[in-house]
Amino acid sequence: MHSAARFNNLLHDQPTDRRVFTLVLSLYGARLTACPLDQHYTDPVAYARGQSAVRETFQPDVLFAPVSVALIGAAFGGKLRYLKSNAPTIAQPAIESAGDWQNLHIPDPEQQPHLVFVREALRRMVAEHRDQVPVAALFLTPVDIPMLVMGMDAWMDAVLFDRQAARRIARGLIPFFVSVANGYFDDGAAYLVLPCAFASPSIVPRTIVEQFSRPIMAEALAQLRGPVALHHLDPPLLPHLDLLADLPAVGGFSLASADNLSQARALLGRRPILLGGPEVRLLRQGSTGEVEAACRAVLEDRRDDPRFILCNSGADLWLDTPPENIHAVRRAVESWASER
Amino acid sequence: MPRDTSKQTEPALTDVRQSLVALIKQADRAGANALLDAWAARHGYEEVFKVLLEPALIGIGESITGEKHTLAQAYVAAKVAEDMLTRAVNQPGANAYAEPEKGPVVLGNAEGDFHALGRRMVATMLRSKGWLVHDLGNDVPPEEFVDQALATGARVIGVSAMTMTTAQGIRALRQELDTRGLTGRMQLAVGGAVFLVMPGLVEEVGGDGTASNMFAAPGLFERLWQASLQAETIHA
């Protein structure tokens, strides 16, 4: 059974030969192809080549289009800094405060070079792997895009102290969000990963999710033509999971290693796909035995939960993650399946 | 502002503290400021910091460690402290809060790090505790940290890094300090989200200490300042 069939069977409650697993290896593709990172995040051919190497080397069941939220900030005019061993970062936001938003130009997804790069990389990956391996893409919801455009401080300020302006900005981003996200679906993305900052229990209290983030997310997600997985960002998402449970288009939740998956399942019911597994730090620093044991523990915990994907928690794997630890994830999945 | 010495309607201090914490938790910056201004009108801004704001911030800091508060609430707390500092320094005469009496110290984000929020919040907390802070901003090269610390007479350099990659860059700052013979004399405080989740990272990059959150930062800088003085005494 190949990855696409395995993934499809999971979605449709059909049997699979083993658990679906994936790891976010967007950055790691550059290591495998020895590609300089400025090229990796600007040249769709180079990026797609890196993901082909990821597939060939580690055979995950899902591949990822470029994972870099900084590219979104850069698309709005932020100054991008390419780094030697990590995804690019925003060196200077496009604007300094919510008050500057009215003078901002919303980028055209069909023309803006950073957005075109992501989309072209996705298209190439889908064309190459379509019938064999699903490809997921990452984006941000309208409540989180502004933090890349004006910086975390300024956006936090607006959300906390000028809610009306924050609401106007986030709602104004819905058409842009829908256009980009549906473009990804049109290009063949199997699902979108949407990290949740301004819905995260570590960043905002419940009242802000209830009064601000959730209504805007609901309006935006209702216009999508495909499924999304809400991502925990880094800290646990469980304390706010009930607020996000019945949002439109949400087919899954990528949870932190500190989240209790059983509690999440009890809260969400049987339909949503849960994604969880060892965190990126363990994959970078742990031994292969520790990685394999962590994977097996999660698989054992989810033994009776068919709608589960083993996936690293946290963000993209670090460039210096030992390859044997990545192989250990796959080995854990295969050996666990063979023992059942 | 003339001081109001009337005590007839004075609420209990613990009640006022609880009200302040509740307002901060609700992100009610204006409400918190109004409460503190009212207290300052009776007791002066120095008292506001000592008996009201500081204990409230420590309490919030302790509960952040227990994951009961969010970044947003910590941000509001920092903003309220900043508001009070601004008001205090703009007050004429006896009601004014004292000028910085500790430091100076130097703060900045590690080279390649552009996540300013945590650094700014720490700077606010330090200033609210009387530290003179030279904030060098984002993406500060190791040489600049040391040059500025020497130029200002700082004994502590505070470096913020959000990611593993930029935290690893702090090694170069450690090396710069050691190469210039400033080991011990110039203490290195490191902080940022990555240090909270990576045990041993402080030692790995050569830091002299870290704080679990912004509210604990003044205590850390106090300890490191004393360590610097002791190191100087030993070498003298």
Contacts between the chains, C-beta under 8 A, distances in Angstrom:
chain1	res1	chain2	res2	distance
A	81	B	112	7.1
A	81	B	114	7.2
A	81	B	139	7.8
A	83	B	112	6.0
A	83	B	165	6.5
A	85	B	165	5.3
A	86	B	163	6.4
A	86	B	165	4.3
A	89	B	112	7.4
A	89	B	113	8.0
A	89	B	114	5.5
A	90	B	114	6.1
A	91	B	114	5.4
A	91	B	138	7.5
A	91	B	139	6.7
A	92	B	114	7.6
A	151	B	116	6.8
A	151	B	117	7.8
A	152	B	115	7.1
A	152	B	116	7.6
A	152	B	117	4.7
A	153	B	75	8.0
A	153	B	116	6.3
A	153	B	117	5.0
A	153	B	120	6.5
A	156	B	71	7.6
A	156	B	72	6.4
A	156	B	75	5.3
A	156	B	117	7.1
A	159	B	72	7.5
A	160	B	27	4.8
A	160	B	29	7.2
A	160	B	72	6.1
A	160	B	75	6.8
A	160	B	76	6.2
A	161	B	27	7.8
A	161	B	29	6.0
A	161	B	79	8.0
A	201	B	70	6.8
A	202	B	67	7.6
A	202	B	70	6.2
A	202	B	71	6.3
A	203	B	70	5.7
A	203	B	71	4.6
A	203	B	72	6.3
A	204	B	70	5.5
A	204	B	71	7.4
A	204	B	72	4.7
A	205	B	25	7.4
A	205	B	27	7.6
A	205	B	70	5.2
A	205	B	72	6.3
A	205	B	73	6.5
A	207	B	26	7.7
A	208	B	27	7.7
A	208	B	72	6.5
A	234	B	193	7.6
A	234	B	197	7.9
A	281	B	197	6.5
A	281	B	198	6.4
A	284	B	164	7.7
A	318	B	164	6.3
A	318	B	165	7.8
